[in-house]
């Protein structure tokens, strides 16, 4: 049996998780962009391709149109697929099991960046004081 103190401690942990864990406020699938958009309580919006997700990678667009947010926003459920994904995992860039992630990285190595990185300009040399007494 759970003691009152254990219950209160668990409730405090739950309140802390609600306060600090990213949660979904809304979610939708954009068929034209082929992206799932998830608006978070943090003010950020996540967007990811269903093909990146282990749970969704074989889904047809019509399977992704209906998305349910599990209370209190920790998960997304796709009823037509009977599949779900965790918002906390998505926020960390995790889209499946360790095996799925390793296979994805092997099949999709990071390409070189299209942007050039340049070094910061050198600091200007100290200029002599221009206000010398005449």
matplotlib code that plots the C-alpha trace (Angstrom):
import matplotlib.pyplot as plt

x = [0.0, 1.2, 1.7, 0.4, 4.0, 4.8, 1.6, 2.5, 6.1, 4.8, 2.3, 5.1, 7.2, 4.2, 3.7, 7.4, 7.2, 4.2, 6.1, 9.4, 8.7, 7.9, 4.2, 2.2, -0.5, -1.5, -0.4, -1.2, 0.1, 0.8, 0.5, 2.0, 5.2, 5.0, 5.7, 4.1, 4.0, 3.8, 3.3, 4.9, 4.1, 7.6, 6.7, 8.6, 7.2, 8.7, 8.4, 9.5, 9.0, 7.0, 9.6, 12.1, 9.9, 10.0, 6.3, 5.2, 7.7, 5.3, 2.3, 0.2, -0.8, -4.4, -3.2, -1.5, -4.4, -5.9, -3.6, -4.7, -2.8, -2.6, -3.2, -1.4, 0.5, 3.3, 2.3, 0.8, -1.4, -2.3, -5.5, -5.5, -2.1, -2.6, 0.8, 2.1, 5.2, 6.5, 6.8, 9.8, 11.6, 10.8, 12.1, 15.4, 15.7, 14.8, 12.5, 12.8, 14.7, 18.5, 18.6, 16.3, 18.5, 21.7, 20.2, 18.9, 22.3, 24.0, 21.6, 21.5, 25.0, 25.2, 26.2, 28.6, 27.0, 26.1, 27.2, 30.8, 32.1, 34.5, 36.7, 35.8, 37.5, 40.7, 40.2, 41.4, 44.8, 44.6, 44.8, 47.1, 45.4, 44.5, 44.2, 47.9, 48.6, 50.0]
y = [0.0, 3.5, 5.8, 9.4, 10.7, 8.5, 9.7, 13.4, 12.8, 11.1, 14.0, 16.5, 14.6, 14.7, 18.4, 18.9, 16.8, 18.8, 22.0, 21.0, 18.4, 19.4, 18.5, 18.7, 21.3, 20.5, 18.2, 18.0, 16.3, 18.4, 16.1, 18.7, 19.1, 15.4, 16.6, 16.1, 19.4, 19.4, 22.6, 22.4, 24.1, 25.5, 27.8, 25.7, 23.7, 20.3, 19.1, 15.7, 13.4, 10.3, 8.3, 9.2, 7.6, 3.9, 3.9, 5.9, 5.1, 2.8, 5.0, 6.3, 10.0, 9.2, 7.2, 10.4, 12.8, 11.9, 12.5, 12.3, 13.9, 11.8, 13.6, 15.6, 16.0, 13.5, 11.3, 11.4, 8.6, 7.7, 5.7, 4.4, 2.9, 2.0, 3.6, 6.2, 8.3, 10.1, 13.8, 13.8, 11.4, 13.6, 16.7, 14.8, 13.8, 10.2, 8.6, 4.9, 2.2, 2.2, -0.3, 1.9, 5.0, 3.1, 1.8, 5.3, 6.9, 4.2, 4.7, 8.5, 9.8, 13.5, 15.4, 18.3, 21.6, 23.9, 26.8, 27.9, 28.5, 31.4, 32.5, 35.5, 38.6, 39.5, 42.0, 45.5, 46.4, 49.0, 52.4, 55.0, 57.7, 60.4, 63.1, 64.0, 67.3, 69.9]
z = [0.0, -0.8, 2.2, 2.1, 2.0, -1.0, -2.7, -2.1, -3.4, -6.5, -7.1, -6.7, -9.3, -11.6, -11.2, -11.9, -15.1, -16.3, -15.7, -17.3, -19.9, -23.5, -24.3, -27.5, -27.7, -31.2, -34.0, -37.7, -40.9, -43.9, -46.9, -49.4, -47.2, -46.0, -42.5, -39.1, -37.2, -33.4, -31.5, -28.1, -24.8, -24.9, -27.8, -30.3, -33.2, -34.2, -37.8, -38.9, -41.9, -41.1, -43.0, -40.2, -37.5, -36.9, -36.0, -39.1, -41.8, -43.8, -43.3, -46.2, -46.2, -45.3, -42.3, -40.9, -41.2, -37.8, -34.8, -31.2, -28.4, -25.3, -22.0, -20.9, -24.2, -23.8, -26.8, -30.3, -31.4, -35.0, -34.7, -38.3, -37.7, -34.0, -33.5, -31.2, -30.7, -27.6, -27.7, -25.3, -27.7, -30.7, -28.8, -28.2, -31.9, -31.2, -33.7, -32.8, -31.0, -30.8, -33.7, -35.8, -35.1, -36.0, -39.2, -40.1, -39.5, -41.6, -44.5, -44.2, -43.4, -42.7, -45.8, -45.8, -45.0, -47.9, -45.7, -45.3, -41.8, -41.6, -38.7, -36.8, -38.0, -36.0, -33.3, -34.3, -33.0, -30.2, -31.7, -30.1, -28.1, -30.6, -27.9, -27.2, -25.6, -27.9]

ax = plt.figure().add_subplot(projection="3d")
ax.plot(x, y, z, "-o")
ax.set_aspect("equal")
plt.show()
